């Protein structure tokens, strides 16, 4: 009888031990799967970060890329002619061509770039009122454009050139805080230092 009870006890212990072992094995397998998933997500994050760095580098060299366009695209001759006038410092002719391009091609993939180049040509001509008018149009029409930080920068400087330092400084602050990764931020910060009131940023 004692032997039978002892055998039953040992069988119970072994059964419980087996269940515990299986439970531990399941937990280990589950942990291994989660770890693999974590590693996979970390790899994806690292890959996305590399893509972001690559795109930021492309964005910082956007001026060179602007020259590239499909020569078969109807209307691009106006854009290219405008670029040539800019290279020659003929800002008025450039502004006329970019304005014509935007008017004829309001939904073109290059419309935001042409609008920016129109705005910056007005800035070169000292037509700061037109800079502000075009910057407001740009913000409403192309809020997701990569050129928006540069537009905000020129708009802020136009306010300053027109004597409205308060609004100009406010615009520069908005640019710095809203687009900290933009290539134009360094220049905006320098302008803030130059135009700050009493040596202290308000």
N, CA and C of each residue as an Amber inpcrd file, in Angstrom:
protein
   606
   0.8400000  -1.2160000   0.0000000   0.0000000   0.0000000   0.0000000
   0.8640000   1.2500000   0.0000000   1.9040000   1.2090000   0.8490000
   2.8080000   2.3680000   0.9250000   3.4970000   2.5680000  -0.4160000
   3.8670000   1.4560000  -1.0440000   4.5390000   1.5590000  -2.3460000
   3.6130000   2.1710000  -3.3970000   2.3360000   1.7810000  -3.3210000
   1.3720000   2.3280000  -4.2750000   1.2180000   3.8320000  -4.0820000
   1.1240000   4.2740000  -2.8280000   0.9880000   5.7060000  -2.5370000
   2.2230000   6.4760000  -2.9790000   3.3980000   5.8600000  -2.7040000
   4.6520000   6.5240000  -3.0990000   4.7170000   6.6610000  -4.6160000
   4.2720000   5.6040000  -5.2960000   4.2760000   5.6720000  -6.7580000
   3.3410000   6.7390000  -7.2800000   2.1530000   6.8140000  -6.6610000
   1.1890000   7.8620000  -7.0600000   1.7570000   9.2540000  -6.8250000
   2.4470000   9.4490000  -5.6840000   3.0380000  10.7520000  -5.3510000
   4.1080000  11.1420000  -6.3670000   4.9780000  10.1710000  -6.6850000
   6.0500000  10.4600000  -7.6460000   5.4740000  10.7740000  -9.0230000
   4.3910000  10.0460000  -9.3700000   3.7560000  10.3100000 -10.6610000
   3.1840000  11.7100000 -10.7270000   2.5710000  12.1420000  -9.6230000
   2.0160000  13.5000000  -9.5600000   3.1060000  14.5450000  -9.6830000
   4.1920000  14.3080000  -8.9410000   5.3260000  15.2630000  -8.9860000
   5.8790000  15.3710000 -10.3940000   6.0610000  14.2400000 -11.0400000
   6.6020000  14.2520000 -12.4040000   5.6550000  14.9320000 -13.3790000
   4.3380000  14.6850000 -13.1710000   3.3540000  15.3140000 -14.0560000
   3.3670000  16.8190000 -13.9150000   3.4120000  17.2830000 -12.6480000
   3.4650000  18.7260000 -12.3930000   4.7450000  19.3150000 -12.9510000
   5.8220000  18.6140000 -12.7370000   7.1150000  19.0830000 -13.2700000
   7.0920000  19.1770000 -14.7670000   6.4170000  18.1880000 -15.3920000
   6.3250000  18.2100000 -16.8550000   5.5200000  19.3890000 -17.3460000
   4.3980000  19.6680000 -16.6510000   3.5790000  20.8280000 -17.0230000
   4.3600000  22.1190000 -16.8640000   5.0800000  22.2120000 -15.7460000
   5.8760000  23.4250000 -15.5000000   6.9370000  23.5880000 -16.5610000
   7.5310000  22.4440000 -16.9420000   8.5680000  22.5070000 -17.9810000
   7.9930000  22.9550000 -19.3050000   6.7990000  22.3870000 -19.6290000
   6.1630000  22.8090000 -20.8800000   5.7780000  24.2770000 -20.8440000
   5.2700000  24.7370000 -19.6720000   4.8890000  26.1460000 -19.5160000
   6.0930000  27.0460000 -19.6820000   7.2090000  26.6330000 -19.0830000
   8.4300000  27.4240000 -19.1990000   8.9070000  27.4480000 -20.6400000
   8.7830000  26.2810000 -21.3040000   9.2120000  26.1980000 -22.7010000
   8.3660000  27.1120000 -23.5870000   7.0410000  27.1260000 -23.3170000
   6.1430000  28.0010000 -24.0880000   6.5150000  29.4640000 -23.8670000
   6.7780000  29.8290000 -22.6100000   7.1490000  31.2070000 -22.3010000
   8.4520000  31.5900000 -22.9890000   9.4050000  30.6470000 -22.9890000
  10.6920000  30.9390000 -23.6390000  10.5080000  31.1370000 -25.1390000
   9.6650000  30.2450000 -25.7230000   9.4100000  30.3840000 -27.1630000
   8.7120000  31.7130000 -27.4750000   7.7350000  32.0590000 -26.6200000
   7.0230000  33.3170000 -26.8120000   7.9760000  34.4960000 -26.6710000
   8.8640000  34.4210000 -25.6810000   9.8460000  35.4820000 -25.4830000
  10.7730000  35.6040000 -26.6730000  11.1490000  34.4590000 -27.2240000
  12.0300000  34.4640000 -28.3890000  11.3490000  35.1180000 -29.5910000
  10.0630000  34.7990000 -29.7860000   9.3090000  35.3950000 -30.8900000
   9.1990000  36.9030000 -30.7210000   8.9230000  37.3640000 -29.4900000
   8.8070000  38.8000000 -29.2220000  10.1340000  39.5040000 -29.4420000
  11.2240000  38.8610000 -29.0210000  12.5400000  39.4620000 -29.2150000
  12.8350000  39.6230000 -30.7030000  12.4940000  38.5820000 -31.4810000
  12.7120000  38.6690000 -32.9310000  11.8780000  39.8030000 -33.5320000
  10.6540000  39.9500000 -33.0320000   9.7860000  41.0150000 -33.5270000
  10.3560000  42.3900000 -33.1830000  10.8690000  42.5020000 -31.9590000
  11.4930000  43.7630000 -31.5240000  12.6910000  44.0920000 -32.3990000
  13.5470000  43.0880000 -32.6450000  14.7210000  43.3020000 -33.4900000
  14.3150000  43.7300000 -34.8980000  13.2400000  43.0890000 -35.4000000
  12.7520000  43.4320000 -36.7360000  12.2770000  44.8820000 -36.7890000
  11.5330000  45.3070000 -35.7460000  11.0470000  46.6890000 -35.6960000
  12.2120000  47.6710000 -35.5770000  13.2140000  47.3070000 -34.7840000
  14.3850000  48.1840000 -34.6360000  15.1180000  48.3430000 -35.9590000
  15.2070000  47.2470000 -36.7280000  15.8340000  47.3200000 -38.0530000
  15.0400000  48.2520000 -38.9680000  13.7000000  48.1480000 -38.8930000
  12.8510000  49.0120000 -39.7220000  13.0230000  50.4750000 -39.3450000
  13.1110000  50.7490000 -38.0350000  13.3110000  52.1250000 -37.5680000
  14.6410000  52.6620000 -38.0670000  15.6900000  51.8350000 -37.9560000
  17.0140000  52.2610000 -38.4230000  16.9940000  52.5490000 -39.9210000
  16.2640000  51.6940000 -40.6660000  16.1580000  51.8950000 -42.1130000
  15.4340000  53.1970000 -42.4330000  14.3470000  53.4700000 -41.7070000
  13.5900000  54.7070000 -41.9230000  14.4290000  55.9320000 -41.5860000
  15.2330000  55.8250000 -40.5180000  16.1030000  56.9460000 -40.1430000
  17.1060000  57.2300000 -41.2440000  17.6540000  56.1630000 -41.8450000
  18.5980000  56.3670000 -42.9500000  17.9200000  57.0420000 -44.1310000
  16.6630000  56.6410000 -44.3970000  15.9150000  57.2630000 -45.4880000
  15.6680000  58.7390000 -45.2120000  15.3480000  59.0630000 -43.9460000
  15.0990000  60.4550000 -43.5730000  16.3510000  61.2930000 -43.7910000
  17.5070000  60.7650000 -43.3480000  18.7770000  61.4800000 -43.5280000
  19.0470000  61.6890000 -45.0120000  18.7970000  60.6520000 -45.8140000
  19.0260000  60.7570000 -47.2590000  18.1410000  61.8220000 -47.8830000
  16.8540000  61.8400000 -47.5040000  15.9230000  62.8230000 -48.0510000
  16.2750000  64.2310000 -47.6030000  16.7330000  64.3780000 -46.3480000
  17.1340000  65.7000000 -45.8660000  18.3360000  66.2150000 -46.6450000
  19.2510000  65.3040000 -46.9820000  20.4170000  65.7070000 -47.7750000
  19.9890000  66.1460000 -49.1700000  19.0200000  65.4100000 -49.7400000
  18.5100000  65.7940000 -51.0610000  17.8090000  67.1460000 -50.9870000
  17.0610000  67.3540000 -49.8870000  16.3330000  68.6040000 -49.7220000
  17.2880000  69.7770000 -49.6070000  18.4030000  69.5800000 -48.8880000
  19.3600000  70.6690000 -48.7010000  20.0570000  71.0360000 -50.0070000
  20.0190000  70.1270000 -50.9920000  20.6020000  70.4200000 -52.3100000
  19.5030000  70.5840000 -53.3590000  18.3360000  71.0070000 -52.8980000
  17.1870000  71.1170000 -53.7890000  17.3910000  72.0650000 -54.9460000
  18.1960000  73.1390000 -54.7390000  18.3870000  74.1230000 -55.8040000
  18.9960000  73.4890000 -57.0390000  19.8880000  72.5100000 -56.8510000
  20.5030000  71.8460000 -57.9870000  19.4960000  70.9540000 -58.6880000
  18.5910000  70.3360000 -57.8960000  17.6130000  69.4370000 -58.4760000
  16.5390000  70.1830000 -59.2520000  16.3420000  71.4440000 -58.9300000
  15.2890000  72.2010000 -59.5940000  15.5190000  72.3180000 -61.0960000
  16.7900000  72.2430000 -61.4970000  17.0950000  72.4010000 -62.9080000
  16.6250000  71.1850000 -63.7010000  16.4910000  70.0230000 -62.9890000
  16.1020000  68.8100000 -63.6540000  14.5940000  68.7560000 -63.8550000
  14.1620000  68.4970000 -65.0640000  12.7300000  68.3670000 -65.3400000
  12.5500000  67.6380000 -66.6550000  11.3760000  67.1410000 -66.8660000
  11.0770000  66.4200000 -68.0950000  10.9460000  67.4080000 -69.2470000
  11.8700000  67.3350000 -70.1880000  11.8700000  68.2830000 -71.3060000
  10.6630000  68.0810000 -72.2150000  10.0160000  66.9010000 -72.1070000
   8.8370000  66.6400000 -72.9150000   7.5790000  67.2760000 -72.3210000
   7.6720000  67.7160000 -71.0940000   6.5110000  68.2770000 -70.3980000
   6.1970000  69.6550000 -70.9600000   5.0040000  69.7910000 -71.4850000
   4.5960000  71.0550000 -72.0890000   4.5750000  72.1710000 -71.0400000
   5.1480000  73.2880000 -71.3380000   5.1890000  74.4150000 -70.4180000
   6.5010000  74.5340000 -69.6770000   7.3260000  73.4640000 -69.6650000
   8.5890000  73.5230000 -68.9260000   9.5750000  74.4940000 -69.5670000
   9.3650000  74.8370000 -70.8360000  10.2670000  75.8010000 -71.4750000
  10.2120000  77.1480000 -70.7460000   9.0370000  77.5000000 -70.2270000
   8.9090000  78.7500000 -69.4600000   9.7320000  78.6730000 -68.1820000
   9.6440000  77.5340000 -67.5200000  10.3770000  77.3310000 -66.2600000
  11.8820000  77.4180000 -66.4970000  12.3660000  76.7050000 -67.5070000
  13.8010000  76.7080000 -67.8010000  14.2840000  78.0860000 -68.2400000
  13.4660000  78.7790000 -69.0130000  13.8400000  80.1330000 -69.4440000
  13.9310000  81.0540000 -68.2260000  13.0010000  80.8710000 -67.2840000
  13.0430000  81.6610000 -66.0610000  14.3100000  81.4060000 -65.2700000
  14.7300000  80.1260000 -65.2070000  15.9690000  79.7800000 -64.5040000
  17.1840000  80.4500000 -65.1550000  17.1840000  80.4770000 -66.4800000
  18.3090000  81.1030000 -67.1880000  18.3840000  82.6000000 -66.8970000
  17.2170000  83.2570000 -66.8750000  17.2000000  84.6880000 -66.5500000
  17.6970000  84.9270000 -65.1250000  17.3450000  84.0230000 -64.1890000
  17.8290000  84.1560000 -62.8150000  19.3480000  84.0390000 -62.7630000
  19.8780000  83.0740000 -63.5020000  21.3230000  82.8840000 -63.5380000
  22.0420000  84.1310000 -64.0520000  21.3700000  84.8560000 -64.9260000
  21.9480000  86.0720000 -65.5100000  21.6300000  87.3130000 -64.6740000
  20.8980000  87.1380000 -63.6050000  20.5430000  88.2680000 -62.7500000
  19.4480000  89.1380000 -63.3210000  18.7240000  88.6240000 -64.3110000
  17.6230000  89.3840000 -64.9160000  16.3250000  89.0120000 -64.1940000
  16.1790000  89.5730000 -62.9940000  15.1090000  89.1730000 -62.0880000
  13.7080000  89.5210000 -62.6050000  13.5870000  90.6400000 -63.2750000
  12.2680000  91.0420000 -63.7640000  11.7670000  90.0860000 -64.8440000
  12.6440000  89.7360000 -65.7690000  12.2660000  88.7870000 -66.8250000
  11.9700000  87.4190000 -66.2280000  12.7700000  87.0270000 -65.2320000
  12.5480000  85.7500000 -64.5700000  11.1770000  85.7340000 -63.8910000
  10.8530000  86.8210000 -63.2050000   9.5690000  86.9100000 -62.4970000
   8.4060000  86.7980000 -63.4740000   8.5260000  87.4350000 -64.6230000
   7.4570000  87.3870000 -65.6170000   7.2210000  85.9540000 -66.1070000
   8.3220000  85.2330000 -66.3540000   8.1980000  83.8680000 -66.8680000
   7.6510000  82.9060000 -65.8060000   8.1050000  83.0590000 -64.5680000
   7.5960000  82.1820000 -63.5090000   6.1180000  82.4610000 -63.2330000
   5.7510000  83.7210000 -63.3120000   4.3440000  84.0800000 -63.1280000
   3.4900000  83.4620000 -64.2410000   4.0100000  83.5060000 -65.4660000
   3.2990000  82.9280000 -66.5990000   3.1840000  81.4120000 -66.4470000
   4.2700000  80.8010000 -65.9710000   4.2630000  79.3510000 -65.7840000
   3.2040000  78.9300000 -64.7540000   3.1750000  79.6210000 -63.6120000
   2.2190000  79.2920000 -62.5530000   0.7890000  79.5340000 -63.0120000
   0.5860000  80.6150000 -63.7600000  -0.7550000  80.9320000 -64.2550000
  -1.2620000  79.8630000 -65.2160000  -0.3780000  79.3950000 -66.0860000
  -0.7660000  78.3930000 -67.0810000  -0.7990000  76.9800000 -66.5180000
  -0.0110000  76.7340000 -65.4640000   0.1190000  75.3790000 -64.9200000
  -0.0560000  75.3700000 -63.4020000  -1.2310000  75.7480000 -62.9050000
  -1.4210000  75.8760000 -61.4500000  -1.2930000  74.5680000 -60.6800000
  -1.4920000  73.4330000 -61.3440000  -1.4260000  72.1340000 -60.6670000
  -0.1990000  71.3170000 -61.0750000   0.7260000  71.9680000 -61.7430000
   1.9400000  71.2860000 -62.1890000   2.7900000  70.8880000 -60.9840000
   3.5580000  69.7870000 -61.1220000   4.4110000  69.3270000 -60.0350000
   5.4740000  70.3750000 -59.6740000   5.7830000  71.2650000 -60.6080000
   6.7670000  72.3200000 -60.3620000   6.1090000  73.6600000 -60.0100000
   4.8140000  73.6700000 -59.8290000   4.1170000  74.9350000 -59.5740000
   4.6000000  75.6070000 -58.2950000   4.8360000  74.8130000 -57.2340000
   5.2880000  75.4180000 -55.9830000   6.6930000  75.9970000 -56.1220000
   7.5430000  75.3120000 -56.8740000   8.9080000  75.8170000 -57.0860000
   8.8850000  77.1070000 -57.9000000   8.0430000  77.1080000 -58.9390000
   7.9400000  78.3080000 -59.7620000   7.3850000  79.4770000 -58.9430000
   6.4220000  79.1880000 -58.0810000   5.8570000  80.2410000 -57.2330000
   6.9140000  80.7820000 -56.2710000   7.7250000  79.8900000 -55.7210000
   8.8120000  80.3210000 -54.8460000   9.8250000  81.1700000 -55.6110000
  10.1880000  80.7360000 -56.8110000  11.1680000  81.4830000 -57.6120000
  10.6150000  82.8380000 -58.0350000   9.3040000  82.9070000 -58.2700000
   8.6530000  84.1890000 -58.5550000   8.7900000  85.1110000 -57.3430000
   8.4720000  84.5630000 -56.1760000   8.5460000  85.3280000 -54.9290000
   9.9710000  85.8200000 -54.6590000  10.9440000  84.9240000 -54.8330000
  12.3350000  85.3030000 -54.5530000  12.8710000  86.2990000 -55.5790000
  12.3410000  86.2550000 -56.8100000  12.7320000  87.2460000 -57.8150000
  12.2260000  88.6310000 -57.4190000  10.9930000  88.6790000 -56.8840000
  10.4710000  89.9520000 -56.3770000  11.3310000  90.4670000 -55.2210000
  11.8170000  89.5580000 -54.3970000  12.6710000  89.9570000 -53.2850000
  13.9640000  90.5820000 -53.8110000  14.5560000  89.9530000 -54.8220000
  15.7870000  90.4820000 -55.4280000  15.5570000  91.8610000 -56.0270000
  14.3420000  92.0940000 -56.5320000  14.0100000  93.3930000 -57.1250000
  13.6360000  94.4270000 -56.0650000  13.5800000  94.0110000 -54.8040000
  13.2010000  94.9340000 -53.7320000  11.7090000  95.2140000 -53.6950000
  10.9300000  94.3400000 -54.3230000   9.4710000  94.5070000 -54.3480000
   8.8610000  93.7310000 -53.1750000   9.0730000  94.2610000 -51.9750000
   8.7480000  93.5130000 -50.7650000   7.2400000  93.3540000 -50.5380000
   6.4590000  94.3120000 -51.0240000   5.0070000  94.1750000 -50.9430000
   4.5340000  92.9690000 -51.7420000   5.1160000  92.7870000 -52.9430000
   4.7670000  91.6270000 -53.7700000   5.2660000  90.3300000 -53.1410000
   6.3860000  90.4090000 -52.4290000   6.8940000  89.2290000 -51.7100000
   5.8610000  88.7630000 -50.6910000   5.3050000  89.7110000 -49.9260000
   4.3160000  89.3540000 -48.9030000   3.0350000  88.8230000 -49.5300000
   2.6100000  89.4490000 -50.6200000   1.3970000  88.9800000 -51.3010000
   1.5740000  87.5520000 -51.8060000   2.7130000  87.2970000 -52.4350000
   2.9800000  85.9700000 -52.9860000   3.2400000  84.9380000 -51.8950000
   3.8100000  85.3590000 -50.7780000   4.0580000  84.4100000 -49.6860000
   2.7450000  83.9370000 -49.0670000   1.7840000  84.8570000 -48.9210000
   0.4740000  84.4540000 -48.3890000  -0.2180000  83.4820000 -49.3420000
  -0.1120000  83.7720000 -50.6400000  -0.6870000  82.8700000 -51.6370000
  -0.0210000  81.4980000 -51.5500000   1.3050000  81.4990000 -51.4150000
   2.0650000  80.2540000 -51.3550000   1.6440000  79.4120000 -50.1540000
   1.5470000  80.0440000 -48.9760000   1.1730000  79.3200000 -47.7600000
  -0.1980000  78.6690000 -47.8940000  -1.1280000  79.3550000 -48.5350000
  -2.4760000  78.8150000 -48.7160000  -2.5270000  77.7310000 -49.7920000
  -1.7450000  77.9310000 -50.8400000  -1.8090000  77.0250000 -51.9990000
  -0.9080000  75.7920000 -51.8340000   0.2460000  75.9620000 -51.1840000
   1.2170000  74.8700000 -51.0810000   1.6980000  74.6710000 -49.6310000
   0.7960000  74.3620000 -48.7190000   1.1840000  74.2440000 -47.3010000
   2.1270000  73.0850000 -47.0060000   2.2120000  72.0950000 -47.9010000
   3.0750000  70.9370000 -47.6750000   4.3750000  71.0050000 -48.4840000
   4.6090000  72.1020000 -49.1740000   5.7840000  72.2070000 -50.0390000
   7.0770000  72.2530000 -49.2390000   8.1190000  71.6450000 -49.7940000
   9.4380000  71.6930000 -49.1610000  10.0290000  73.0990000 -49.2090000
   9.4370000  73.9640000 -50.0400000   9.9190000  75.3410000 -50.1730000
   9.3010000  76.2790000 -49.1330000   8.3590000  75.7940000 -48.3520000
   7.6630000  76.6630000 -47.3990000   8.6090000  77.3460000 -46.4090000
   9.5950000  76.6590000 -45.8290000  10.5140000  77.3640000 -44.9140000
  11.2210000  78.5490000 -45.5560000  11.6340000  78.3970000 -46.8090000
  12.3170000  79.4880000 -47.5010000  11.3560000  80.6390000 -47.7820000
  10.1070000  80.2900000 -48.0650000   9.0870000  81.3230000 -48.2810000
   8.8650000  82.1120000 -46.9920000   8.7620000  81.4170000 -45.8630000
   8.5690000  82.0760000 -44.5720000   9.7590000  82.9700000 -44.2350000
  10.9390000  82.5100000 -44.6150000  12.1590000  83.2930000 -44.3610000
  12.1280000  84.6010000 -45.1440000  11.8340000  84.5190000 -46.4360000
  11.7990000  85.7270000 -47.2580000  10.6540000  86.6460000 -46.8390000
   9.5490000  86.0550000 -46.4200000   8.4250000  86.8580000 -45.9450000
   8.8070000  87.6460000 -44.6940000   9.4940000  86.9820000 -43.7640000
   9.9400000  87.6560000 -42.5370000  10.9040000  88.7920000 -42.8600000
  11.8390000  88.5370000 -43.7710000  12.8010000  89.5850000 -44.1540000
  12.0980000  90.7370000 -44.8690000  11.0770000  90.4200000 -45.6510000
  10.3290000  91.4730000 -46.3400000   9.6560000  92.4010000 -45.3270000
   9.0880000  91.8300000 -44.2690000   8.4950000  92.6500000 -43.2060000
   9.5460000  93.5750000 -42.5920000  10.7170000  93.0110000 -42.3390000
  11.8020000  93.8090000 -41.7490000  12.2330000  94.9200000 -42.7000000
  12.3610000  94.5870000 -43.9850000  12.7620000  95.5870000 -44.9850000
  11.7480000  96.7190000 -45.0890000  10.4730000  96.3870000 -44.8190000
   9.4120000  97.3930000 -44.8730000   9.2480000  98.1340000 -43.5440000
  10.1230000  97.8250000 -42.5820000  10.1050000  98.5400000 -41.3110000
   9.2840000  97.8960000 -40.2110000   8.6360000  96.7800000 -40.5200000
   7.8300000  96.0810000 -39.5110000   8.6930000  95.0070000 -38.8490000
   9.6080000  95.4600000 -37.9670000  10.5560000  94.5380000 -37.3370000
   9.8510000  93.5240000 -36.4470000   8.8220000  93.9590000 -35.7610000
   8.1330000  93.0640000 -34.8330000   7.5530000  91.8460000 -35.5650000
   6.8810000  92.1130000 -36.6820000   6.2890000  91.0060000 -37.4320000
   7.3820000  90.1700000 -38.1040000   8.4310000  90.8200000 -38.5360000
   9.5350000  90.0920000 -39.1580000  10.2120000  89.1570000 -38.1760000
  10.4920000  89.6510000 -36.9670000  11.1290000  88.8160000 -35.9440000
  10.2040000  87.6760000 -35.5420000   8.9130000  87.9550000 -35.4420000
   7.9420000  86.9110000 -35.1190000   7.9430000  85.8190000 -36.1890000
   8.0400000  86.2490000 -37.4500000   8.0790000  85.2860000 -38.5500000
   9.3220000  84.4110000 -38.5040000  10.4580000  85.0090000 -38.1530000
  11.7030000  84.2450000 -38.0490000  11.6240000  83.2290000 -36.9080000
  11.0200000  83.6360000 -35.7980000  10.8550000  82.7220000 -34.6620000
   9.9530000  81.5460000 -35.0400000   8.8850000  81.8510000 -35.7710000
   7.9700000  80.7950000 -36.2140000   8.7010000  79.8040000 -37.1120000
   9.5410000  80.3130000 -37.9920000  10.3120000  79.4620000 -38.8830000
  11.2570000  78.5590000 -38.0940000  12.0010000  79.1430000 -37.1600000
  12.9890000  78.3800000 -36.3840000  12.3220000  77.2890000 -35.5490000
  11.1930000  77.6200000 -34.9240000  10.5160000  76.6440000 -34.0680000
   9.7200000  75.6150000 -34.8700000   9.1750000  76.0400000 -36.0100000
   8.3310000  75.1430000 -36.7990000   9.0820000  74.2370000 -37.7520000
  10.2790000  74.6700000 -38.1800000  11.0440000  73.8710000 -39.1530000
  12.5080000  73.7710000 -38.7160000  12.7620000  73.1710000 -37.5480000
  14.1220000  73.1500000 -36.9900000  15.1420000  72.4220000 -37.8590000
  14.6880000  71.5240000 -38.7400000  15.6240000  70.7570000 -39.5740000
  15.8720000  71.3990000 -40.9310000  15.1870000  72.4780000 -41.2190000
  15.3540000  73.1090000 -42.5150000  16.7400000  73.7370000 -42.6460000
  17.2800000  73.6870000 -43.8600000  18.6060000  74.2430000 -44.1120000
  18.6320000  75.7560000 -43.9260000  17.4670000  76.4130000 -44.0170000
  17.4040000  77.8690000 -43.9300000  17.4040000  78.3600000 -42.4810000
  17.2440000  77.4430000 -41.5140000  17.1140000  77.8360000 -40.1080000
  18.3620000  78.5530000 -39.6020000  19.5370000  78.1070000 -40.0160000
  20.7810000  78.7530000 -39.5710000  20.7950000  80.2250000 -39.9600000
  20.3930000  80.5280000 -41.1900000  20.3260000  81.9160000 -41.6330000
  19.2670000  82.6880000 -40.8410000  18.1390000  82.0300000 -40.5820000
  17.0670000  82.6780000 -39.8160000  17.5470000  83.0270000 -38.4090000
  18.3100000  82.1350000 -37.8100000  18.8410000  82.3960000 -36.4720000
  19.8220000  83.5720000 -36.4860000  20.6190000  83.6560000 -37.5420000
  21.5460000  84.7840000 -37.6780000  20.7890000  86.0960000 -37.8250000
  19.6970000  86.0580000 -38.5940000  18.8780000  87.2580000 -38.7570000
  18.2310000  87.6550000 -37.4310000  17.8120000  86.6760000 -36.6440000
  17.2200000  86.9620000 -35.3400000  18.2110000  87.6780000 -34.4380000
  19.4590000  87.2070000 -34.4570000  20.4940000  87.8460000 -33.6460000
  20.7080000  89.2870000 -34.1130000  20.7090000  89.4770000 -35.4270000
  20.9530000  90.8090000 -35.9920000  19.8280000  91.7830000 -35.6660000
  18.5800000  91.2930000 -35.7410000  17.4360000  92.1870000 -35.5910000
  16.7550000  92.1040000 -34.2240000  17.3880000  91.4290000 -33.2820000
  16.7760000  91.3330000 -31.9610000  16.6940000  92.7180000 -31.3170000
  15.7360000  92.8710000 -30.4360000  15.5160000  94.1590000 -29.7860000
  16.2850000  94.2500000 -28.4810000  17.1640000  95.2330000 -28.3830000
  17.9030000  95.4380000 -27.1470000  18.8200000  94.2980000 -26.7760000
  19.2140000  93.4880000 -27.7610000  20.1290000  92.3850000 -27.4990000
  19.4690000  91.1890000 -26.8710000  18.1500000  91.2070000 -26.6750000
  17.4370000  90.0790000 -26.0670000  16.2570000  89.7040000 -26.9450000
  16.1390000  88.4220000 -27.2450000  15.0220000  87.9760000 -28.0570000
  13.7200000  88.1210000 -27.2660000  12.7260000  88.6930000 -27.8850000
  11.4620000  88.9220000 -27.2010000  10.5780000  87.6800000 -27.2950000
